[in-house]
Amino acid sequence: MQLLGTLVVVLTSALAVSAGKPKPKPIPLKWGVLAFPQYFGLDVYGPLELLNIVAFNTPNMTLSIIAETMDFIPAQISGSPVGLTWVKPTYTIDQNPEIDVLLIPGGDGAEVAYDNPRIIDYVKRTYPKLKYIASVCTGAQILAKAGILKGKKATTNKWVWAHMVSKGPDVKW
């Protein structure tokens, strides 16, 4: 829910106009979601639903799913040993799509992504080109490993707090 609140603030602040104030920043138009096996579905589908509504009324807005390969990616569904929903990537991490915002979901797959040097390298090399980067829940550990949260304030899932904090000792959790 925090991410949805952040997205609403980013989008509404870009739209807000006040008399006598400078023109607000434009809405970021190129959004990417980093997908990896066993990402938590709600971490992706909730923000994408909100962004789909905005995109419907925003010319040239794009929403991309970025993954290691173009294979379908299964989501983690609570209580299910197998993915029941899947997404088809629009780009691979090797294609380096031009994006303004990167969203990194959590879930059991974030633990595996944390140990995947290709994913961490993608996040590291993409970050400097972005206007915004955001993670949901345990996706914060990927940002921590990539060095993006070093010395910065961050938060994550409180149910796995001790484990997540251990993933980013240089982060101000």
Secondary structure, 3 states (H helix, E strand, C coil): CHHHHHHHHHHHHHHCCCCCCCCCCCCCCEEEEECCCCEEHHHHHHHHHHHHHHHHCCCCCEEEEEECCCCCEEEECCCCCCCCCEECCCEEHHHCCCCCEEEECCCHHHHHHHCCHHHHHHHHHHHHHCCEEEECHHHHHHHHHCCCCCCCECCCCHHHHHHHHHHCCCCEC
